[in-house]
Amino acid sequence: MDLNSKNAKTLVAVFEMPVRADVVWSDIERLFKALSAEVSEGRGSRVRVALGGVRAVFHRPHPEKETDKGALVSVRRFLIEAGIKPK
């Protein structure tokens, strides 16, 4: 896994404890793509993501840009199931 510095910082932010409330959703989508995940649009604000044989559906936050803490925990769980953790 070879991430640029911005994506690496986003990955670390997803795994930080306590859970952060300032991670921007577009940065998370960019991280998914950098990890070679399949990202597709669902209905409404849904985003489908497939990575390492694991699939998940997330809701893109609106009108705010930041991901809420519950969604960030779900992203973390998804990445762990897909075998992704920060170095």
Buried (B, 14 or more C-beta within 10 A) or exposed (E): EEBEEEBBBBBEBBBEEEBBEEBBBEBBBBBBEBBEBEBEEEEEEEBBBBBBEBBBEBBBBEEEEBBBEEBBEBBBEBBEBBEBEBE
